[in-house]
Amino acid sequence: MNIGITCYPAAGGSGIVATELGQQLAVRGHQVHFISYALPFRLDKYQANLMYHGVETTTYPLFKFPPYTLTLAAKMAEVTRNSDLDILHVHYAIPHATCAYLAREILKGRNDKIPKIVTTLHGTDITLVGADPSYYDMTRFSIDASDGITAVSNYLADETREVFETTKEIKVIHNFFDSERFKPSTRQCCRSEFVGDDEFLITHISNFRPVKRTLDVIDIFERISLELPSRLLLVGEGPDTILARRQIKKKKLGDRVIFLGNQTRVEAVLPCSDLFLIPSEEESFGLAALEALACGVPVVGSLGTGLMEVVDDFKNGYLLPVGDTASMARAAVALLKDKRRLAEFKKNAAASALERFNAENIVSEYENYYGEVLNG
Ligand code: GMT
């Protein structure tokens, strides 16, 4: 198949899923064309069958807001025509599904081959952005105009049906990980770089947006560190990084917290961790949690989110109510103190991730779905 993929190229779950899907599809012999304004975050090496088409948006004094949406739609139409695309697979509804719709209209007008549009909903496009009154109608329209819709969890599919009152069929295809890269082997990381022999390493990876509740991460860590020798490894950056730094200073935790900023190869640090924290307000799936589990790291996160489809509560982690940092810290401390249970949770984490979310199976689900949409 010839597949066009559009995603946000910045660090973030939707871009990562799109990139890794493209890479896996290219390995399977499909021709994959990324169309975006920058090279996606994890698209950091050459690969056969994989191409990138940059979208330029020129500014003009009249344009207070340069119309990226239009140049993206035009580029989608151009790449479809030149590369004979069968599918335009867009990740994140706003504005990508709308741009794909526009591209299709452009192609229709010129009697070109018409690609099928598959839109993958990732979460914040529905739960935060899409439900914003100013985006609501456009999101709903774009969902309905797509030939196929996938959501990364049942939680998100239900939310989409409820928020947008749509009867459109939504295929749930969970996030996945590459088992060649994400594995428990600590050979790929250097624990002594971060902690001493008698210390625990607690990790959090995110884009530090308010939805991630970064201050809760620090609060949980502070409580853990009062009971156990430990250090906190923070990977990623975003609007709340500054708040986090301020809080760490205020709580005098500076010498126990390591900031790594954005990293494209998180598998180089994850396997050395003892515990992963993800106390988000909302999480449609929680790819970062899955990557931690795949590396054999138990997860403590928030209940009532898509994390419930990823973490096996009481088997490879604990899910607790959003904002209940005291209970999250208590669960973490109890687990870290119990060596046997910790070893069991670590084993369960890697096994469950591999069984349920390995790329091999999930990428086939996307391939089969493309087939269904093309024949439908
Ligand atoms: O988590 C973020 O803020 C990034 C966001 C994105 O759209 O890039 O991630 C969303 O998509 C990921 C990939 O499907 C999911 O694993 C994340 O759970 C989801 N984030 C939220 O729902 C907050």
Residues whose N, C-alpha, C, O or C-beta is under 5 A from the ligand:
A	BS01	GMT	G12 G13 S14 G15 V17 H122 G123 T124 V152 V211 E282 E283 S284 F285 G286 L287
